[in-house]
Amino acid sequence: MKKTLLILIAAASLSAADYAAEGKLWWAHIQFLADDKLEGRNTGSEGYRKAVAYVASQFDKLGLKPAGTSSWEQPVKFETRSLVADQSSMSLVHDGESEPLTPGRDATLSSRGEAEQVSAAMVFVGYGLVIPEAGYNDLVGLDLHGKVAVYVNAPGPVQASGNVKSHYSSGVERWAALRAAGAIGTATIANPRVPAPGAGQDASTGRGARGGAQAGAGAPPAQPTVMLAESALRETAGMQVSVAIPRSGGEKFFAGSGHTYEEIMKLVTDNQPLPTFPLTASLQVKTAFTTSTMEASNVVAIMPGSDPKLKNEYVVFSAHLDHLGIGRPVNGDPLYNGAMDNASGVASVLEVARLFHDSGVKPKRSLIFLTVTGEEKGELGSRYFAAHPTVPVKQIVADINLDMFLPLYKLKVLEVQGLVESSLGDIVREAAKEEGVNVQTDREPDQNRFIRSDQYSFIRRGVPALAFKFGYEFGSPEEKIRQDWVRTIYHRPADDLNQPVDMESAARFDRIIFSLMKRVADDPAKPHWKDDSFFSRFAK
């Protein structure tokens, strides 16, 4: 009777949430993690290690335990590869005549490529997509053996769901199809409908500043490519050369082909099919790079379940702890603090853990609170955890992931990525309804968000997952606020502690996630992919 009374008191306390106070607690975590002293939490840096120590100390204060290990940390080993700028070069060869390419202006060479020298013909392969479910194949009839595939990194006008297109638009799936067709490398053109990468980003991937490098005199300082040291987990194996083509260099690649760069960009902007054709120039690349190793940790904590029958099943709540570190200065500021991306998500992981602790609510399934490294390098920390979980992977029933959920205005509607794919979507509708919040699917499916953060590492292991953003209605002031943020702050030093944030709405969001986690943990039935979901094929 006493235990029941305590639970009822706790429930009543939860219903009378003090959003202002809870918002300040959430913001306090961000103030630490996005402080200049942590220098942007770049994977493997001293600032990142400070962030790891902070998260571990918070888990410890909340009475959580390390999950499956004797330490809070799951070390992840990386290999870094840096181009030697003055020994690396790119050129186009027309009829035996070589035209040097200026790094950064004409093309960007990435140290992802494995070969020291490449001389290969190029073929424009449109969107470079092969989607069997939609009967779509850009590579039909093309000879790619020993050649470089040039493609526009956009999902194209394929008649398939946004999440199916997102999956096949991922770098790993595109490269798998191109490699199977005989290609030895890629030259990538950015989607003109997506905002250009920030000053801290790698133009070839759209990921963080440490994702690639430019070579040659006059280029920004070369940044190393970061890969998992475990070769079996590398997803670009066999790629001999990797190049990105900016707008300023596009016409050089299409010269003499019968098509122009602007023609292709107009078709992409209008979401039209693209022609495929051989390019008249061949690509000649010389690369020299140095390699080194480093280590950075995921932080893993567990709240054991209370039900003897369910406690050996796990609901994961994840967010990435890393950001971009120190990069190219913008308005004199070289620190990429990553307040929203993703100190905000980590702060919510800590706050939801606190809500469970302070309320006395005991979930039936066990909860894993996970902050991962290397997301900005290509979801590397979550990929490692999904391959080497500290609990049996078959017993992980769901992943709830946060990556810059953007509480920039009042929470009226919640955008849920993966909403219609699994039974988790039904549960989050109920949790949001408690707070008077509606839910919606991704407003911008072409952004491929369902595959662009750490939930995707779990999805590919068969685990149902969700990710979130504050939603908006088309044409609303909220839409403009979010679009302006993406255009002017995303992956820039301005993502710091000086930007306006709605702390009370962030706290309200945390309450929804708390309710979602509890509902999933207590439901007798495991979350499951919907029968018509493309991602059900990954279920174990």
Secondary structure, 3 states (H helix, E strand, C coil): CHHHHHHHHHHHHHHCCCHHHHHHHHHHHHHHHCCHHHHHHECCCHHHHHHHHHHHHHHHHCCCEECCCCCCEEEEEEEEEEECHHHCEEEEEECCEEEECCECCCEEECCCCCCCEEEEEEEECCCCCEEHHHCEECCCCCCCCCCEEEEEECCCCCCCCHHHHHHHHCHHHHHHHHHHCCCCEEEEEECCCCCCCCCCCCCCCCCCHHHCCCCCCCCCCCCCEEEECCHHHCCCCCCCEEEEECHHHHHHHHCCCCCCHHHHHHHHHCCCCCCCEEEEEEEEEECCEEEEEEEEEEEEEEECCCCCCCCCCEEEEEEECCECEEEEEECCEEEECCHHHHHHHHHHHHHHHHHHHHHCCCCCCEEEEEEECCHHHCCHHHHHHHHCCCCCHHHEEEEEEECCCCCCCCCCEEEEECCCCECHHHHHHHHHHHCCCEEECCCCHHHCHHHCCCHHHHHCCCCCEEEEEECCCCCCHHHHHHHHHHHHCCCCCCCCCCCCCCHHHHHHHHHHHHHHHHHHHHCCCCCCECCCCHHHHHCC
